[in-house]
């Protein structure tokens, strides 16, 4: 006769964790995250809040500050949008086609990661300046590229392109050609297959690439200051104005600008993440 082991009332057997060492790893993660990210950001915001609400508002709404923020975020949005289009096309070519020099071209995409930003800025300025090889072609038409917001956009496109390509490329490699063939057999043309079958699956990756390219462009400094011209109210970016405030020993003013940039970037990235989550839920990808 089978007997069952008695279990005391209220006694529960502790189940082993599926992830071994969860408590230790979670504690290490939270500690590392706090030391590297949370504590510096909190210190930044406390420094900015030290002048009080009225002083913070006065520093944040200074016309020069507003102009630099507008320049940074506007050019970053334009550059990230351009990178989404051409970065997705480059990822498509690298995944779907085989051609001589493909591996070399694939490696060149990562060049902005390895190239020092100051070197990139100097090279872009030399090319797009009025006396440069490309800038000289537009100078007779009255179009200035370097030392204008157009030059800022070009520099941001240069440093942000790899983020879109490397985010979309692995997802595109997982898209089976059988899906495209099934779409064609159901009567869809090539345009309908791309817009209704392929792009919805790539939407979360494209949004991620856009967010990464935008975040990198907003905080970019080295490759932009050379080609921007740094003209107040015209081509002066917010990171440069932060450096100027630090050189003036106005640490609180620099902290205010940085806090405003942080707040705007966080809200925009939060919105992008919400749209990304909605697209995954809407089309059933990533679940």
C-alpha positions in Angstrom: 0.0 0.0 0.0 1.5 3.3 -1.1 2.0 5.9 1.6 2.4 9.6 1.2 4.9 11.5 3.2 3.1 13.7 5.7 3.3 17.4 5.0 3.0 19.8 7.8 0.2 22.4 7.6 1.5 25.7 6.0 4.8 24.0 5.0 5.8 24.8 1.4 8.6 23.3 -0.5 10.9 25.9 -2.0 11.3 25.4 -5.7 14.7 25.9 -7.1 15.1 28.9 -9.3 15.1 28.3 -13.1 18.0 30.8 -13.4 20.8 29.9 -11.0 22.3 32.7 -9.1 19.5 35.1 -9.9 19.8 37.0 -6.6 23.5 37.5 -7.0 23.4 38.5 -10.7 20.4 40.9 -10.1 22.2 42.6 -7.2 25.4 43.0 -9.3 23.3 44.3 -12.2 21.5 46.9 -10.1 24.7 48.0 -8.4 26.5 48.4 -11.7 23.6 50.2 -13.3 23.3 52.5 -10.4 27.0 53.4 -10.3 27.4 53.9 -14.0 24.1 55.5 -15.0 21.7 56.3 -12.2 24.0 58.1 -9.7 25.7 60.4 -12.4 22.3 61.3 -13.8 20.8 62.0 -10.4 23.9 64.1 -9.6 23.4 66.0 -12.8 19.8 66.8 -12.1 20.5 67.8 -8.5 23.2 70.2 -9.8 20.8 71.7 -12.3 18.0 72.0 -9.7 20.2 73.8 -7.2 19.5 77.2 -8.7 15.7 76.8 -8.1 12.8 76.6 -10.5 13.0 80.3 -11.6 16.8 80.1 -12.2 16.4 76.7 -14.0 13.7 78.2 -16.3 15.7 81.3 -17.0 18.8 79.2 -17.9 16.8 76.7 -20.0 14.9 79.4 -22.0 17.8 81.5 -22.8 17.5 82.3 -26.6 21.0 80.9 -27.3 20.2 77.7 -25.5 16.9 77.3 -27.3 18.6 77.9 -30.6 21.3 75.3 -29.9 18.7 72.7 -28.7 16.6 73.3 -31.8 19.6 72.9 -34.0 20.7 69.7 -32.3 17.3 67.9 -32.2 16.2 69.1 -35.7 19.3 68.0 -37.4 19.4 64.7 -35.4 15.8 63.9 -36.5 16.6 64.6 -40.1 19.8 62.6 -40.1 18.1 59.6 -38.3 15.2 59.7 -40.9 17.7 59.7 -43.7 19.6 56.8 -42.1 16.3 54.8 -41.8 15.7 54.9 -45.5 19.2 54.4 -46.8 20.3 52.1 -43.9 17.4 49.8 -44.7 18.2 49.8 -48.4 21.9 49.0 -47.6 20.8 46.1 -45.3 18.5 44.8 -48.0 21.3 44.8 -50.6 23.8 43.1 -48.2 21.3 40.4 -47.3 19.5 39.7 -50.6 22.2 40.0 -53.2 25.6 38.4 -53.7 28.2 40.5 -55.7 31.9 40.9 -55.9 33.3 43.0 -53.0 30.2 42.4 -50.8 32.3 41.5 -47.7 34.5 44.5 -48.2 31.4 46.7 -48.5 29.9 45.1 -45.5 33.0 45.9 -43.5 33.1 49.5 -44.6 29.7 50.0 -43.0 31.3 49.6 -39.6 34.0 52.2 -40.4 32.3 55.1 -38.5 32.4 52.9 -35.4 36.2 52.6 -35.5 37.1 56.0 -37.0 37.8 58.8 -34.4 35.0 61.3 -34.7 37.5 64.2 -34.9 39.1 62.6 -37.9 35.7 62.1 -39.5 34.8 65.8 -38.9 38.1 67.0 -40.4 37.6 64.8 -43.5 34.0 65.9 -44.0 34.9 69.5 -43.6 37.7 69.2 -46.2 35.4 67.6 -48.7 32.3 69.8 -48.2 34.0 73.2 -47.5 33.5 75.8 -50.3 37.0 74.9 -51.5 36.5 71.2 -51.2 36.0 68.7 -53.9 32.2 68.4 -53.4 31.6 71.8 -51.8 33.2 73.6 -54.8 30.5 72.1 -57.0 27.7 73.7 -55.0 29.4 77.0 -54.2 28.7 78.6 -57.7 25.0 77.8 -57.1 25.1 79.7 -53.8 24.7 76.5 -51.7 26.9 76.2 -48.7 27.2 72.8 -47.1 30.0 73.1 -44.5 29.5 75.6 -41.7 25.7 75.3 -42.0 23.0 72.9 -40.6 23.3 70.9 -43.8 26.9 70.0 -42.8 25.7 69.0 -39.4 23.1 66.7 -40.9 25.8 65.1 -43.1 28.1 64.5 -40.2 25.2 62.9 -38.2 24.3 60.7 -41.1 27.9 59.5 -41.3 28.1 58.5 -37.7 24.5 57.1 -37.4 24.3 54.9 -40.5 25.8 51.8 -39.0 23.3 51.7 -36.2 20.4 51.3 -38.7 22.2 48.8 -40.9 23.4 46.5 -38.1 20.0 46.6 -36.4 17.9 45.8 -39.5 20.4 43.4 -41.2 20.0 40.4 -38.8 16.2 40.6 -38.7 16.1 40.8 -42.5 18.2 37.6 -42.7 15.6 35.8 -40.7 12.8 36.7 -43.1 12.2 33.6 -45.2 12.0 34.0 -49.0 9.1 31.5 -48.8 7.0 34.3 -47.3 7.6 36.5 -50.3 6.8 33.6 -52.7 3.6 32.9 -50.8 2.7 36.6 -51.1 3.3 36.4 -54.9 1.2 33.3 -55.3 -1.7 35.1 -53.6 -1.5 37.8 -56.3 0.5 40.5 -54.5 2.9 42.5 -56.6 6.4 43.4 -55.5 5.5 46.7 -53.9 2.6 45.1 -52.0 4.9 42.3 -50.8 7.4 44.8 -49.5 5.0 47.2 -47.8 2.5 44.7 -46.4 4.6 41.6 -45.7 8.3 42.6 -45.2 8.2 46.1 -43.7 5.7 45.2 -40.9 8.1 42.5 -39.7 11.1 44.9 -39.9 9.2 47.8 -38.2 10.5 47.1 -34.7 14.1 46.8 -35.9 13.8 49.9 -38.0 12.5 51.9 -35.0 15.3 50.6 -32.9 17.8 51.6 -35.5 16.2 55.0 -35.7 16.3 55.5 -31.9 20.0 54.5 -31.8 20.9 56.7 -34.7 19.0 59.6 -33.2 20.5 59.2 -29.7 24.0 59.1 -31.1 23.4 62.1 -33.3 22.0 64.3 -30.5 25.0 63.8 -28.3 27.6 63.8 -31.1 30.4 66.4 -30.7 33.7 65.5 -32.3 32.6 65.0 -35.9 30.1 68.0 -35.9 32.1 70.9 -34.4 34.5 71.0 -37.4 31.9 71.1 -40.1 29.2 73.0 -38.2 31.0 76.4 -38.1 29.6 76.8 -34.6 27.8 80.1 -35.3 25.4 81.0 -32.5 21.7 80.9 -33.5 22.7 79.3 -36.9 24.9 76.2 -36.5 25.8 75.9 -32.9 24.9 72.6 -31.3 23.9 72.0 -27.7 26.9 69.8 -26.8 29.2 72.6 -27.9 27.3 75.1 -25.8 27.7 72.8 -22.8 31.5 72.9 -23.3 31.4 76.6 -23.7 29.5 77.0 -20.4 32.1 74.7 -18.7 34.9 76.8 -20.0 33.2 79.8 -18.6 33.1 78.0 -15.2 29.3 78.1 -15.4 28.8 74.5 -14.3 25.2 75.0 -13.3 24.3 76.4 -16.7 26.0 73.4 -18.4 24.1 71.1 -16.1 20.8 72.8 -17.0 21.4 72.4 -20.7 22.4 68.7 -20.2 19.3 68.1 -18.1 17.0 69.6 -20.8 18.7 67.5 -23.4 18.3 64.4 -21.2 14.6 65.1 -20.6 13.8 65.7 -24.3 15.8 62.6 -25.4 14.2 60.4 -22.8 10.7 61.4 -23.8 11.4 60.9 -27.5 13.0 57.5 -26.9 10.1 56.5 -24.6 7.6 57.4 -27.4 9.6 55.4 -29.9 9.7 52.4 -27.6 5.9 52.6 -27.1 5.4 52.7 -30.9 7.8 49.8 -31.2 5.9 47.8 -28.6 2.6 48.6 -30.4 4.0 47.5 -33.7 5.1 44.2 -32.2 1.7 43.6 -30.7 -0.1 44.7 -33.8 1.8 42.5 -36.3 2.6 39.7 -33.9 6.4 39.9 -34.2 8.9 39.5 -31.4 6.5 37.5 -29.3 
